Amino acid sequence: MAELYNEYSNYLKEKYGEKVYKLPINIPCTCPNRDGSIGYGGCTFCADVGTGFESLDNSLDVKEQIKINMEYIKKKYKAKKFIAYFQNYTNTYLELEVFKSYIKESIVDDIVEISISTRPDCISEDYLIFLDSVKKEHNINISIELGLQTVNYHTLISINRGHTLSEFIDAVLRIKKYNFEICAHVILNLPSDNVVDTIETAKILTVLKIDQVKIHSLYIMENTVMGILYKNKEITVITKDEYVERVVTFLEYLHEDIVVQRLVGRAPEENSLFVNWGISWWKIKDDILDKMKESRRYQGSKVKTQADMQIYL
């Protein structure tokens, strides 16, 4: 493999012929792990704002959010193509007709793809059928981002995810029937996980033929369950060097065809207890790439050639 890893920006350029930018969209929704359907409080690491801290306020309608973000990106980067990214909380947990209305609002000029972030246990046929109709009628690609975080079911329980690995596998199989691209989110430094979990997560994503993966580093916020545990010293976070090693190891066991959206997450510093060891995310990314170069390790280098390649035939 010529490159160290299969980088998302390069993939988009090849797919769409030029650089493409994601426009975050924030709509008023929640999560079954917050409203009592399966649990309360959400994941132990999840703050009240969810993950959409870089998004505009959800009091703005979808078209207005797209217009504001698109005008800014066009002016700054001379961009021409965009992805409408429904980022925060569990978007497919909305009532179907409400979900449809938001998706339809995002179908505007220069949007070439709609990306929907959701939970593995909130994938149902009616929503997929609707998205398939959007894809065919408007010639817009559809991608679905699923929060997995880890394949270790003990960890999934301890962080109060409210689903197990089986729901993730089921969601992937459901989505693949419609040929939508799937991006799995993983956190490689959860307190209960070790390097064996890192390797197993990469192997399972490879076996499932996941299209993309987004790698996050854990951040810990005030007013969360994990924040309380962290302040009470009941949990610890691995060192930055250990995280770098885990990312490199993860990539080695991840098939080279899987696109990597990011190597390290970004998080708000406000109300945070721990964010990236107090180091800029881009510096951690540089450390990961330097380690890969120095040790001659690259994405897919430990995928078993004969057995695992058969999966992609």
C-alpha positions, 0 to 999 in steps of 0.5 A, spaced: 500 500 500 502 506 497 499 510 503 500 509 510 492 509 511 486 510 506 484 517 508 477 520 507 479 526 504 483 522 498 477 518 498 472 523 497 476 527 491 477 520 488 469 519 488 467 526 487 472 529 482 474 534 487 474 536 495 468 535 498 466 538 505 461 536 510 456 541 513 454 539 520 446 539 521 443 539 528 436 537 529 432 537 535 432 529 537 434 525 543 436 518 544 432 512 546 438 511 551 436 518 554 428 518 554 427 512 558 426 507 552 432 503 554 435 507 559 436 514 562 442 519 562 445 516 555 452 514 555 457 515 561 461 519 556 455 523 553 454 531 555 448 534 554 450 537 547 451 530 545 457 530 539 454 536 535 458 542 539 461 544 532 454 545 530 449 551 529 443 551 534 437 547 532 432 552 532 435 554 525 431 550 520 435 545 516 436 549 510 438 555 514 444 551 517 446 549 510 446 555 507 450 559 513 455 553 513 455 552 505 456 560 504 462 560 509 466 554 506 465 556 499 468 563 501 473 560 505 475 554 501 472 555 494 468 549 495 463 546 490 460 540 493 458 538 500 455 533 504 449 534 509 451 531 515 445 530 520 450 529 526 447 530 533 444 524 537 440 519 534 437 521 528 433 515 526 429 515 532 425 521 530 418 519 528 418 517 521 414 523 517 418 528 521 425 524 519 423 525 512 421 532 512 428 534 515 432 529 510 428 533 504 430 540 507 437 538 506 436 536 498 439 542 495 444 544 490 451 542 491 449 537 496 452 530 493 451 526 499 447 525 505 450 522 512 446 520 517 448 519 524 445 514 529 445 508 533 445 501 531 439 499 535 435 504 531 435 502 524 428 500 521 426 498 514 421 504 513 427 509 514 431 505 509 426 504 504 425 512 504 432 513 504 433 509 498 427 512 494 431 519 496 438 516 493 434 514 487 430 520 485 435 525 487 441 522 485 444 523 492 449 518 495 447 516 502 451 514 508 450 512 515 454 513 521 453 508 526 456 508 533 459 502 536 465 505 540 468 498 542 466 490 540 467 489 548 460 487 551 463 488 558 465 495 556 459 497 552 455 495 559 459 499 563 459 505 559 451 504 558 451 504 551 444 500 551 446 496 545 451 490 544 455 488 538 449 483 536 445 490 534 451 493 531 452 487 526 444 486 525 444 494 523 450 493 518 446 487 515 440 491 514 443 497 511 448 493 506 441 491 503 440 498 500 448 499 498 448 505 503 456 506 505 457 505 513 461 508 517 463 505 524 465 510 530 470 507 535 473 510 541 480 506 542 482 509 549 475 507 553 477 505 560 475 498 560 478 496 554 485 494 552 489 492 546 486 486 545 479 489 544 483 494 539 485 488 535 478 485 535 474 491 533 478 492 527 478 485 525 470 485 526 469 491 522 474 488 516 469 481 517 463 485 516 466 489 510 465 496 513 466 502 508 469 507 513 471 508 520 471 514 524 476 513 530 475 517 536 480 519 542 476 519 549 474 526 552 471 527 558 466 532 560 463 535 566 456 533 569 457 526 566 457 519 569 464 518 566 466 525 569 464 524 576 468 517 576 474 521 573 474 526 578 474 521 583 479 517 580 475 511 579 477 511 572 484 512 568 486 514 561 491 511 558 497 515 556 498 519 549 503 514 547 499 508 548 493 511 544 498 512 538 500 505 539 493 503 539 491 507 533 497 504 529 495 497 531 488 498 530 490 500 523 494 494 522 488 489 523 483 494 519 483 492 511 486 497 507 479 498 503 476 501 509 476 508 509 478 512 515 475 519 516 479 521 522 485 518 527 483 522 533 477 526 535 476 533 537 472 536 543 470 542 546 475 545 551 469 548 555 467 544 561 472 539 559 476 534 564 480 531 559 481 532 552 487 529 548 492 530 554 492 537 553 495 536 546 492 539 539 489 534 535 493 535 529 499 534 533 497 527 535 495 525 528 502 527 526 505 522 532 501 517 529 503 518 522 511 518 524 510 512 528 507 508 522 513 511 518 518 509 523 516 502 524 514 501 517 507 499 519 501 501 515 493 500 514 492 492 513 499 490 514 496 484 519 490 482 515 491 475 513 492 475 506 489 469 504 483 468 509 481 475 510 482 477 502 477 472 500 471 476 504 472 482 499 472 478 493 
